[in-house]
Amino acid sequence: MGYSHCSRETHKNKHLTYRERLRIEVMLKEKKSTFEISKAIGCSQRTIQRERRRGQVQFTNTYLKHYYVYDADYAQNDYIKNRECKGANLKIGHDHKLCEYIEEQIKAKVSPDVIASHIRMDPMKYRVTLCTKTIYNYLEKNIFLEVSYGDLICGRYSKKRGGPVNRPSYKNLKGRSIEERDEVINERKELGHWEMDLIVGKAGISKATLLTMTERKSRREIIRKLPDKTQAGVIHALDVMERQMGRKAFRDTFKSITVDNGTEFLNSSEMERSCLSKKKARTVVYYAHPYSAYERGSNENLNRMIRRFIPKGSDIGKYTKKDIQRIENWLNNYPRKILNYYSPLEAYKMVA
């Protein structure tokens, strides 16, 4: 016999309440059997047997002999304590399909924030939705079988403390300072204003570098492989792009370029002049303050993303033009939170 023969609704998949424990205590004092108690409570006899064992309290009589009695208060306090130690259930539950999707995306170098946005955009595909912080927490606690926090290329962003130091560059007094830049550029109101930098490989292996250019409004990226880290290499790369696009198209696309004060960018007059028309300029170059990488924050972020494919210390000379183009395409089609999870290419086309 079992709880299928009870006269009241059964307790299937439910915990005993404090009121029911008090009733068990009273019925045990009345010498009721386990079957009678289970029938009255509406649960199996096995549940009552386990409850009696867990709720036993030891007493001593006047003859110093020990005996055990079920106590409802002790049993309830023990139940509450065990529930508190249990911890919250995982929100992801037993959704193996969602686990596999997250693992695949982490392996594909996608950030937890973008993964969370994809899950929110397709609520019918998965049983639960996870926020960015939850995915980070799961990775830190090794919830997933095949990936962990160590598989992330970039961890959580932590803001550095300390105010900016905006001092002039004493080696580049002839260059146009970023302080002269129009507000339309600072506020990212129109396309055509870029930030530029170089990514270098391991010293002593190869002189090859990457010229990276990031459009400030859409975050569109252009990457060009250079033979070395020189002014001539940078100017030659700009000349090649101008010849391919035409002077007017280049001027409309690159209205301004903001760079740092590295020696490879100090020849602003050559970078600004057109290789197709000596009397006309093709762009305007601005220089950020020394030790102020945040003034070119978009380009710095994209450079960090490029490091997902070309780690520091790598020989850039080993990467072919096809490899560089593949990285550029990946970056331009990668959804960004700052763009409402549109890709830079989609954002560029919507504004252009």
C-alpha positions, 0 to 999 in steps of 0.5 A: 500500500502507498499514498495512492490509497490516501483519502486526500490529495497526495503530496507528490513533488512537494515538501512537508510544511511546518503545520504538517510536521506539528501534526506528525508530532501529535499523531506520533504521541497518540501512537498512530502508525506510519500508514495512518499518518501518511494517509492523513498527511497525504504522502507516502509511508516512506516520506514519514519514515524519513521525516521521523528519522531526521526529526529525532531529538535525544532526551534523557530520563530520570534513570539517565537512559537516552530515548528519542522523540520526534520534534516538529520544531527541530525538524523544521529548523533543520529543513530551513538550514538545509534549504539555505545551504542548497543554493539557488538552482541554475537558471539554465536548468537542463537546457542542453541545447542552450549549453551547446550553443553557448559553448560553440559561440565561446569557441568561435571567439564571441563575447558573452554579451553578444551571446546574451543578445542573440538569446534575447532576440530569439526567445522561442528557440530556447526555454530560458534567457540569460543575461551577460553577467549570468554567462560570465558567472557560469564560466567562472564557476565552470558550469559548462563542460567544454569551456570556462572563463579561461577560454575567453579572449577578453575578460570582463572590462574593468575601468581604470582609475585616475584622471586623464593627463592631457599634455602636449607632445614636445616632439610633435609641435607642428602637428594639428592637435585633437583639441582643434577637432570639430564637435561634429567629430567628437560627438560622432554625428557623421561618417568619415572620421577615422582613428588609426594605429599600428599593431606590431609583432614580436621584435626580432622575428619580422618587421611586418606590422598591421595598419588598422583604421576604425571609423568612429561612428559605425566602428567599421574596420580597415586592416592593411599589412605593412612591410615595416613600421615606418612613415614611408610604409604608412604613407604608401598604404594611404596612397594605394587606397587613394589610387584604388578609390579615387581622390574624391571618393577617398576624401569623402570616405576619410574626412579626418584621421586621428592618430597618436604621436608615434614616429610612424605618424609624425609626417602629417603633411605627407599623409594629408597630401593627395598623391593624385593632385599635388595642390589638393589635400585628401584628408585632415590628420589630428594628433591625440595627447601623449599617453591618452589612448582613450582619445582613440578608444574605438581603434584601441578596442578593435585592436584588442579584438584583432588580438583574438586572432593574432596574439601578442608575440606572433610573427605578423609576417606569417599572416597572408593577405587572405588571413588579414581579410578574413579577420577584417570581415569578421570584425565588420560583421561582428554585432556590437552592443554600442551599435544596438547589436548591429554589425559595423557593416550594417551600421555603416550602410544604414548611415551612408 
